[in-house]
Amino acid sequence: MAAVPQDLLDRIRMLEQQVRELSGRANMRPALNIVRGGPVSVGEGGYFAAYAPNGTAVFGTGHWTGSGRYGLAIRRESGAMAIDSGSDGSADGMIRVLSRSGSVIVMDDAYADGYLGRPSIPIPWQPTSSSSTSSSTMTSAWLAAQRVQCPVWYLHTESYAPPGATVRVEVQALQGGQWSTWDTWTVTGGAAGQWSERHITRPMTAPHMTHVTWRIRHQVASGTGQVITNVYGSYQRNTFSADEAPPNAAIAAAPAAMADGSPADGDGDGDDQALDTEPPAPAPRPGLHRIND
């Protein structure tokens, strides 16, 4: 029998060992906690969920069996909803941020697309030197200017008519370079003079982020004495019903604004983009999405 060099036998044994190692590694289950080189897709009624140690689903996205929609839900470890999009029967595509007690603190509007629903936005009013006047012609008593955020406008005022006089009060908005009257009313003073409150609730007539200026004017329409108008408060709020949504025709007719969002010269309107321009679609991003996206 021919002699086999010892170093050759050692090399064969080493080669056999390496083959066994390679074969074992090929049959090992790969790690499943890292995704590289592409998105994870969930489709055909499926969903993705993450659970806290106590069993609470703190994150979920995909198909909701209750509403039949696709959306996103982020819950606190207690199970209380924190961020929601389409996980219940509310308005389609509505995004909501909830407090720990379950109150909605931030949301888009349920009935008016394109507007902020919550929070409500206060409108500060500034009095003029004519907030108390004996003028028989219309005089500006209060002024306010703000960008439109929510779809519904609210104002609470009071006006005083002196004895034996009749007072006329009106609210106007400056849009498209012209003042339009939003409300007008009269107050009669009677024998002793009289205070009268006024609550005004109405839809906005301009798109979201449009600059609008408002004014309250009053006059002594008949008789003599001083008319006084005070503002209790004013704010923008969400719609309570579909009837409160701004009319589409009024929104479409609103003038375009300057590119920087400031009021256009002489018209009191302002928006940070042209009204007939759709915002650009977001760039595709890797991550969870429906399989048919």
Residue pairs with C-beta under 8 A, 6 or more apart in sequence:
38 286
39 286
39 287
39 288
39 289
40 48
40 287
40 288
41 288
41 289
41 290
41 291
42 48
42 61
42 62
42 288
42 289
42 290
42 291
43 290
43 291
43 292
44 291
45 63
46 62
46 63
47 60
47 61
47 62
47 63
47 64
48 60
48 61
48 62
48 288
49 57
49 59
49 60
50 57
50 58
50 59
50 60
51 57
51 58
52 58
52 77
54 77
56 75
56 77
56 78
56 79
57 73
57 75
58 74
58 75
58 76
58 77
59 73
59 74
59 75
60 72
60 73
60 87
61 71
61 72
61 73
61 288
62 70
62 288
62 290
63 69
63 70
64 70
64 71
64 73
64 86
64 87
64 88
66 87
66 88
66 89
67 86
67 87
67 88
67 89
69 86
69 87
69 92
70 86
70 290
71 84
71 85
71 86
71 87
72 83
72 84
72 85
72 86
72 87
73 81
73 83
73 84
73 85
73 87
74 81
74 82
74 83
74 84
75 81
75 82
76 82
76 100
78 100
80 98
80 100
80 101
80 102
81 87
81 98
81 102
82 97
82 98
83 95
83 96
83 97
83 98
84 95
84 96
84 98
85 93
85 94
85 95
85 96
86 92
86 93
86 94
90 96
90 110
91 110
91 111
94 107
94 108
94 110
95 107
95 108
96 104
96 106
96 107
97 104
97 105
97 106
97 107
98 104
98 105
99 105
104 118
105 118
105 119
106 118
106 119
107 117
107 118
107 238
108 115
108 116
108 117
109 115
109 116
109 117
109 150
109 151
109 238
109 239
109 245
110 117
110 238
110 239
111 151
111 239
111 241
111 242
111 244
111 245
112 151
112 203
112 239
112 244
112 245
112 246
114 207
114 208
115 148
115 149
115 150
115 151
115 204
115 208
115 238
115 246
116 149
116 150
116 208
116 238
117 150
117 238
117 239
118 238
120 150
120 235
120 236
120 237
120 238
121 146
121 149
121 150
121 235
121 236
122 233
122 234
122 235
123 144
123 146
123 153
123 155
123 214
123 234
123 235
123 236
124 144
124 146
124 234
125 142
125 143
125 144
125 216
125 231
125 234
126 142
126 143
126 144
127 141
127 142
127 231
128 139
128 140
128 141
128 142
128 143
130 139
130 140
130 141
131 141
131 142
131 228
131 229
131 230
132 226
132 227
132 228
132 229
133 139
133 141
133 218
133 219
133 220
133 226
133 227
134 220
134 224
134 225
134 226
134 227
135 219
135 220
136 219
136 220
136 221
137 219
138 168
138 170
138 217
138 218
138 219
139 217
139 218
139 219
140 215
140 216
140 217
141 216
141 217
141 218
141 229
142 215
142 216
142 229
142 231
143 213
143 214
143 215
143 216
144 213
144 214
144 215
144 234
145 211
145 212
145 213
145 214
145 268
146 211
146 212
146 236
147 209
147 210
147 211
147 212
147 261
147 270
148 204
148 206
148 207
148 208
148 209
148 210
148 211
148 212
148 236
149 208
149 209
149 236
150 204
150 236
150 237
150 238
151 203
151 204
151 236
151 238
151 239
151 244
151 245
151 246
152 201
152 202
152 203
152 204
152 236
152 237
152 238
152 239
152 240
152 244
153 182
153 200
153 201
153 202
153 203
153 204
153 234
153 236
154 199
154 200
154 201
154 234
154 235
154 236
154 237
155 171
155 198
155 199
155 200
155 231
155 233
155 234
156 197
156 198
156 199
156 200
156 231
156 232
156 233
156 234
157 169
157 197
157 198
157 200
157 216
157 229
157 230
157 231
157 232
158 195
158 196
158 197
158 198
158 229
158 230
158 232
159 167
159 169
159 187
159 195
159 196
159 198
159 218
159 227
159 228
159 229
159 230
160 167
160 187
160 189
160 193
160 194
160 195
160 196
160 226
160 227
160 228
160 229
161 167
161 187
161 188
161 189
161 190
161 193
161 194
161 196
161 225
161 227
162 189
162 193
162 220
162 223
162 224
162 225
162 226
162 227
163 189
163 190
163 191
163 192
163 193
163 223
163 225
164 189
164 190
164 191
164 223
164 224
164 225
165 188
165 189
165 220
165 221
165 222
165 223
165 224
165 225
165 227
166 186
166 187
166 188
166 189
166 220
166 221
166 222
166 223
167 186
167 187
167 188
167 189
167 218
167 219
167 220
167 221
167 227
168 184
168 185
168 186
168 218
168 219
168 221
169 184
169 185
169 186
169 187
169 198
169 216
169 217
169 218
169 227
169 229
170 181
170 183
170 184
170 185
170 216
170 217
170 218
171 181
171 182
171 183
171 184
171 200
171 214
171 215
171 216
171 217
172 179
172 180
172 181
172 182
172 214
172 215
172 217
173 179
173 180
173 182
173 205
173 212
173 213
173 214
174 212
174 213
174 214
174 215
174 267
174 268
175 205
175 206
175 210
175 212
175 254
175 255
175 267
175 268
175 269
176 254
176 255
176 267
176 268
176 269
177 266
177 267
177 268
179 215
180 205
182 200
182 202
182 214
183 198
183 200
183 202
185 198
186 221
187 194
187 196
188 194
189 223
189 225
193 225
197 232
201 244
203 244
203 245
203 246
203 247
204 212
204 236
204 246
205 246
205 247
205 250
205 251
205 254
206 212
206 246
206 250
206 251
206 254
206 269
207 251
207 254
207 271
207 275
208 271
209 261
209 270
209 271
209 272
210 254
210 257
210 269
210 270
210 271
211 257
211 261
211 262
211 263
211 268
211 269
211 270
211 271
212 268
212 269
213 263
213 268
216 229
216 231
218 227
218 229
219 227
220 226
220 227
239 245
251 275
252 275
254 269
254 275
255 264
255 267
255 269
255 275
256 264
256 271
256 274
256 275
256 276
257 263
257 264
257 269
257 270
257 271
257 272
257 273
257 274
257 275
258 264
258 270
259 272
259 273
260 272
261 270
261 271
261 272
262 270
263 269
263 270
264 270
273 279
